[in-house]
Amino acid sequence: MENKEVMRELQRWLGDNPQFEQNMAFLEEFQYLMMCYRSSIKEVQTKLEILADELSLQKKT
C-alpha cells in the first residue's frame, strides 16, 4: 500500500478524531527526521569507505 492509500484508510478508520491531524503532522515530521538521519548515516559511511580505500592504497605503496 502506498502512503496516500494508507493515509486515506487511516482517516476512514479513525473518522473525525480531532487528534488525527495532530498525529499525522507528528508522523510526517518523524518520517522527515528519519530520512535526514538515514541520509546522514549514509554520508558518514561513504566518507569512512573513502578513507579506508585511501589508507589501503597508502599501505600498498
VEXMI-701747 format. One line per 10 residues: number of its first residue (from 0); their letters; for each residue z negated, y negated, x negated of N, C-alpha, C. Coordinates in pm, 1 decimal, padded with zeros to 6 digits. Atoms other than C-alpha are relative to their C-alpha. Last residue first. Layout:
% VEXMI-701747
NUM	A	Z:Y:X:Z:Y:X:Z:Y:X ~ ...
***
This chain:
% VEXMI-701747
60	TKKQLSLEDA	-00057.9:00070.1:00115.8:00162.2:-00192.4:-05293.4:-00099.0:-00016.4:-00112.2 ~ -00112.7:-00075.5:00055.6:00064.5:00074.7:-05041.6:00056.1:-00066.0:-00124.7 ~ 00052.6:-00116.6:00071.3:-00278.6:-00079.8:-04978.4:00111.1:00079.1:-00067.3 ~ 00061.9:00047.0:00124.3:-00120.9:-00414.7:-04890.9:-00052.5:00116.9:-00082.4 ~ -00107.7:00038.3:00092.0:00107.8:-00249.2:-04636.3:-00056.6:-00045.6:-00133.7 ~ -00059.2:-00124.7:00049.7:-00189.5:-00074.8:-04472.8:00115.7:-00028.7:-00095.6 ~ 00091.5:-00061.3:00095.9:-00370.7:-00408.0:-04450.5:00058.3:00128.8:-00057.2 ~ -00005.4:00079.4:00122.8:-00073.5:-00576.9:-04285.2:-00088.5:00061.4:-00107.9 ~ -00130.4:-00022.8:00063.4:-00046.2:-00297.0:-04029.9:00011.0:-00075.1:-00132.4 ~ 00004.7:-00135.7:00055.3:-00419.8:-00313.9:-03955.6:00131.1:00033.2:-00070.3
50	LIELKTQVEK	00083.3:00003.6:00120.7:-00396.7:-00691.6:-03913.1:-00007.9:00136.9:-00066.4 ~ -00077.1:00071.2:00102.3:-00106.3:-00651.1:-03671.6:-00078.4:-00005.7:-00130.4 ~ -00106.2:-00090.0:00044.5:-00296.1:-00387.1:-03473.5:00082.5:-00064.6:-00110.9 ~ 00061.4:-00102.0:00085.3:-00602.4:-00612.9:-03459.2:00103.4:00098.8:-00052.9 ~ 00033.7:00063.2:00128.0:-00392.3:-00901.8:-03329.5:-00063.0:00100.4:-00095.8 ~ -00124.1:00025.6:00072.7:-00239.3:-00680.3:-03062.1:-00028.7:-00061.6:-00136.6 ~ -00050.3:-00128.6:00049.2:-00579.0:-00551.6:-02953.4:00125.8:-00019.5:-00084.0 ~ 00084.8:-00038.2:00113.4:-00711.4:-00909.3:-02930.6:00047.6:00132.3:-00059.2 ~ -00030.8:00091.7:00109.7:-00418.4:-01011.1:-02710.5:-00081.0:00035.5:-00124.5 ~ -00128.7:-00040.0:00057.3:-00456.9:-00702.1:-02492.9:00036.7:-00088.2:-00119.2
40	ISSRYCMMLY	00022.1:-00125.7:00072.1:-00826.5:-00779.3:-02440.7:00129.5:00045.8:-00066.9 ~ 00072.8:00032.6:00123.5:-00743.2:-01137.9:-02348.0:-00023.9:00124.2:-00084.3 ~ -00094.6:00067.2:00089.9:-00482.5:-01026.5:-02096.6:-00065.5:-00033.2:-00133.2 ~ -00090.6:-00102.2:00053.3:-00726.8:-00779.2:-01941.8:00100.4:-00061.0:-00097.4 ~ 00076.6:-00087.2:00089.1:-00990.5:-01053.0:-01906.3:00091.0:00104.8:-00063.9 ~ 00023.9:00075.9:00123.9:-00743.2:-01301.9:-01759.9:-00072.6:00085.7:-00102.5 ~ -00130.1:00009.9:00065.2:-00629.0:-01041.4:-01504.8:-00013.8:-00075.0:-00132.4 ~ -00026.1:-00130.2:00061.1:-00993.6:-00964.6:-01426.1:00135.2:00000.7:-00071.0 ~ 00083.8:-00011.5:00119.2:-01059.6:-01335.0:-01368.2:00022.8:00132.8:-00071.6 ~ -00054.6:00090.7:00100.6:-00763.5:-01358.8:-01130.1:-00079.6:00010.9:-00130.4
30	QFEELFAMNQ	-00123.4:-00060.6:00049.6:-00878.2:-01049.7:-00938.6:00063.2:-00086.7:-00109.0 ~ 00037.9:-00112.9:00084.2:-01228.7:-01195.9:-00909.6:00123.6:00066.3:-00060.1 ~ 00051.1:00056.9:00124.6:-01091.6:-01524.9:-00778.5:-00037.1:00111.3:-00098.1 ~ -00113.9:00056.7:00072.0:-00882.5:-01338.8:-00519.8:-00044.2:-00059.4:-00133.6 ~ -00079.5:-00110.3:00053.2:-01183.5:-01129.2:-00418.0:00119.0:-00051.4:-00080.6 ~ 00073.9:-00056.7:00112.4:-01404.8:-01436.1:-00379.6:00080.9:00110.9:-00066.1 ~ -00009.3:00099.9:00106.4:-01142.8:-01604.7:-00161.5:-00071.7:00050.5:-00124.9 ~ -00135.3:-00008.8:00054.0:-01114.9:-01284.5:00042.7:00019.2:-00101.1:-00112.9 ~ -00009.7:-00121.2:00081.3:-01492.0:-01271.3:00087.5:00137.8:00013.5:-00064.2 ~ 00080.7:00022.0:00119.9:-01503.2:-01632.0:00205.4:00009.4:00120.3:-00093.5
20	EFQPNDGLWR	-00070.7:00097.0:00084.7:-01216.2:-01575.1:00447.2:-00075.2:-00023.5:-00130.3 ~ -00124.1:-00057.6:00051.3:-01377.1:-01258.5:00587.0:00070.3:-00094.8:-00096.6 ~ 00014.1:-00022.0:00143.6:-01727.7:-01405.2:00619.0:00130.0:00049.4:-00062.9 ~ -00001.0:00129.0:00070.8:-01648.7:-01552.1:00960.3:-00011.2:00015.2:-00151.9 ~ 00121.1:00009.8:00079.8:-01553.4:-01204.5:01092.0:00003.1:-00130.3:-00079.7 ~ 00032.0:00141.1:00023.1:-01276.5:-01261.4:01341.2:-00131.0:-00017.9:-00075.7 ~ -00009.1:00092.2:-00112.3:-01133.0:-00910.6:01323.8:-00031.7:-00142.6:-00041.6 ~ 00120.5:00082.8:-00006.1:-01259.3:-00691.3:01042.6:00001.3:-00099.3:00115.6 ~ 00118.3:-00084.5:-00010.7:-01001.9:-00413.9:01092.9:-00127.2:-00082.7:00017.7 ~ -00004.4:-00066.2:-00130.6:-00709.5:-00644.5:01161.9:-00128.6:00078.4:00023.0
10	QLERMVEKNE	00020.5:00103.4:-00101.1:-00804.8:-00865.8:00868.2:00001.6:00060.9:00139.9 ~ 00140.3:00043.4:00004.2:-00844.2:-00563.6:00643.6:-00029.3:-00102.9:00108.1 ~ 00080.0:-00109.4:-00055.0:-00508.7:-00422.7:00752.4:-00148.2:-00036.4:00001.5 ~ -00021.6:-00003.1:-00144.8:-00336.1:-00754.4:00694.6:-00086.1:00106.8:00065.9 ~ 00063.6:00118.6:-00057.8:-00492.7:-00787.0:00349.0:00015.2:-00001.0:00151.8 ~ 00144.2:-00024.5:00003.0:-00396.8:-00429.3:00259.0:-00073.2:-00116.4:00064.6 ~ 00027.5:-00098.9:-00103.8:-00039.1:-00493.1:00366.7:-00149.7:00027.9:00009.2 ~ -00015.6:00067.8:-00128.6:-00025.1:-00809.9:00160.0:-00030.4:00094.6:00115.5 ~ 00110.8:00091.2:-00027.0:-00170.6:-00631.0:-00141.7:00010.2:-00066.1:00136.6 ~ -00004.1:00123.0:00077.7:00080.1:-00345.8:-00129.0:-00112.4:-00093.3:00043.4
0	M	00000.0:00117.6:-00083.5:00000.0:00000.0:00000.0:00000.0:-00124.3:-00088.2
***
